Amino acid sequence: MKMVYITCNVSVKERVMGQLEACGVRDFQILDHAEVKNKLGSPRYDTDVWPGFNIVFLMQISDESKVIGLISKLKEFNQKEAFNESELLTVCSWSLDDYFYD
């Protein structure tokens, strides 16, 4: 089982949700309004000086092939669909030792 973390500019939220749907990911959590300072682009602190903010997607996926497909689609998003560096996704995944829902 893997935990997948995606953070992105709120401007691409709907497009990322489309990628998740296309990859068959139906269960995820969204953390709204994350203030960020990324490696690329301007900070997004949701202020007059630094407008904008990020959102965070978190998902637990048990099917390893689904994770591989999702990561591939998200890399493709960064290469072909992001209009500029402020729309690039930051994505990481790691193994989960425990996960329960009861």
Long-range contacts (C-beta under 8 A, 24 or more apart in sequence): 1-60, 1-61, 1-62, 1-95, 1-96, 1-99, 2-60, 2-61, 2-64, 2-67, 2-93, 2-94, 2-95, 2-96, 3-58, 3-59, 3-60, 3-93, 3-94, 3-95, 3-96, 4-57, 4-58, 4-59, 4-60, 4-61, 4-67, 4-70, 4-71, 4-91, 4-92, 4-93, 5-56, 5-57, 5-58, 5-91, 5-92, 5-93, 6-56, 6-57, 6-74, 6-89, 6-90, 6-91, 7-34, 7-36, 7-54, 7-55, 7-56, 7-57, 7-89, 7-90, 8-54, 8-55, 8-57, 8-87, 8-88, 8-89, 8-90, 9-44, 9-52, 9-54, 9-86, 9-87, 10-52, 10-53, 10-54, 10-55, 11-52, 11-86, 11-87, 12-82, 12-87, 12-89, 13-55, 15-77, 15-81, 16-57, 16-74, 16-77, 16-89, 19-70, 19-73, 19-74, 19-77, 20-57, 20-59, 20-70, 22-73, 23-66, 23-69, 23-70, 23-73, 24-66, 25-59, 25-61, 25-66, 25-70, 27-59, 27-60, 28-57, 28-58, 28-59, 29-57, 29-58, 29-59, 30-55, 30-56, 30-57, 31-55, 31-56, 31-58, 38-90, 40-85, 40-86, 40-88, 41-84, 41-85, 41-86, 41-88, 42-86, 44-86, 52-86, 60-96, 60-99, 67-93
